[in-house]
Amino acid sequence: MPDTPTARRKILITGGAGNVGGSLACRLAASPRNDVVVVDNLVTGSMQKLPPPSTPNFRFIKADVNDLNDLSPIMTAHQFDAVFHYAALVGVQRTLANPVAVLRDIDGIRNVLLLAKNTGVRRVFYASSSEVYGEPVELPQHEQTTPLNSRLPYAIIKNLGESYFRAYHQEFGLPFNVFRFFNTYGPKQTTDFVIPKFIEAARANQDITIYGDGSQTRTFCYIDDNLDTTEEVLADESLAGETINIGSDVEVTVLELAQRIVEAVGSRSQIVHVDPLAEGDMTRRCPDITKMKRILGRPLTPLDQGLSKIL
């Protein structure tokens, strides 16, 4: 996208009523140079995560991107400059329980790319996931050198989605970026995810449940770090074609996370250990974020600071 003061950008965000998509919609709609359209079927999304309906350069359309008949008239009518394809079934438990629904996301990937190619979209952005890495064979997990080895349906679809985006670039010249999101938290995140789930339990002085001994590690990226990086990539056409890990590189055990939240809330919650999950709970997560740090150009938000913001 040309980054000039007068250039207006028409931007579509699919799955824009979710945590990251809704936050991105609010950020982009805050600039009068952007005309933002969000498409979401509201199966897991929420209208409360979107910009206010009175926002003049924002529009919400309830539609299912997995249905070509739903998406085609929207993309044909608006002639978007950029499309962020963030729509997906998310949440470890939900995706494990609904593997066929996860597989339907292939249709959405295909629909977005076909219509982007045919309506002159200038760049497409794909929300992939740290799940594509599976169990790490090296740490940190680098975009180019870590094998993609997970067998879970969610991870397989994300990996396949990346292949679709690369293929459309190779065959049709459609510029793209792949964002491999690691845990991204913020005020719009639901209790399907670990930080808001632990906070809700701590505030109610209820037991906090941890699978296994809690030694599994994760990294936690505050939403502003994600959004600032995304805006920089959107503004810089030279970054087209890059696959970028977006997350934090500071590992925290799940047990330590629970302890920090109990302390920060001033809670009387007890930490209770239950049997490990049969699948889907990888032992470690830690991305190589060399690219992200270079693009972001500032230090990332420390976990304690991010927690204090949403508390």
Secondary structure, DSSP 8 states (H G I E B T S, - for coil): ----TT--EEEEEETTTSHHHHHHHHHHHTSTTEEEEEEE--SS--GGGS--TT-TTEEEEE--TT-HHHHHHHHHHH--SEEEE------HHHHHH-HHHHHTHHHHHHHHHHHHHHHT-SEEEEEEEGGGG-S-SSSSB-TTTS-----SHHHHHHHHHHHHHHHHHHHH---EEEEEE--EE-TT--TTSHHHHHHHHHHTT--EEEETTS--EE--EEHHHHHHHHHHHHH-GGGTT-EEEES----EEHHHHHHHHHHHHT----EEEE---SSS--S---B--HHHHHHH-S----HHHHHHHH-
